[in-house]
Amino acid sequence: MAFHRHFVERSDVDLFVATTEARLPQHEPSYPYLIFDQPAWLERMTRTRLGPWFDSFKDLLLGNFIPKAVLDAAKDFQPDVIMTIGGSWDWTSQMARRLAAKLRVPLIASFNDWFDYSIIIHPLLKPIEELMFRSLYRASDLALCTSEGMRDALGDHRNSHVLYPIGSMFNDQHGAKELPKISNGSLNVAFAGNMSDWYGPMLESLVNASENVSAPINYRFYGGNPSWSEAFDLHARESGMYCGYLPFERLREEIQNADLLLLPMGFAKESAQVEKTSFKTKFLDYLTYGRPILVWGPDYCSAVQVAREFDSAEICVDSNPYVAVQKILELKDSTDRRRSLVHQANRMYQDRFHPEKIHAALLEKIRQLIPA
């Protein structure tokens, strides 16, 4: 669903989707689609104790074969281009590469995440999968990199393009023209996004560091898959701190109760490559909410670098949650700084990250691949 805002919410292209995502019909898609899957025996093996081996086996080998149903559907649709998501790595990306070659049409691959982000890969096979990931990059007729960091990490390419994630459109109905006054001396801090991996523990540490501070900080977390501790999960749910997943329009309404928006990025060594190469869609959505933003992450991550360029968010590059809490309290006490951050975030949105600009750049790159 990474390109839903490009290809579904807009009508510039005729779209056909072939996917292994069995839940797709629940979304009642407006476009034609085909759901295909890996062989049943392999699916069973991935659920055994040998699962990590078979998951990697699947990613290494299944992409060498094009399911007949996929090939027949593609021939009927007669695409001008084949597009796939190159990262995180999945065997269907390699299959898409072969399908494009079979149909003799250009291949577009979008590299949204580093190859091993949030997927199971046996440690001994990781180097091989990285080679395949990089090979797909080089083989793509158009390689879309989600950030400058991703393009730098993948290296030279004859036709690569930095395509930032496409955020939501600014809406005056939801974006506040004036910052609301902070009521009762407390600050409402919100986070909306993925809470798996290292993000859950970061949020937990921030809440724990906020206890017994000079002014109350009220947290609200919106999203799914929290990876924090069981004890904190119970506390977050009972207190109403954890609000779960909300439909986007309802989330926009809820965010209007926040005084500050939080964007955490991982500090650990194991998350460094992911954070160097990613660009968080929620940062671009945040730009349209009319609220100041705090980016809490290492100096090398893309969110810190672009926020520093535009001065569009307060930055904390210290992994210590107590330092991050101090940054939050400093913002609470400075209405001028919070107002300035909102103004600069709007400038960043209009200057480089307006959805129509990003979408137009993608269409132009696609048109260049298609013969007149």
Summary of the structure (lengths in Angstrom):
residues: 372
radius of gyration: 21.8
end to end distance: 28.9
largest distance: 66.1
contacts: 1154
relative contact order: 0.11
helix: 47%
strand: 14%
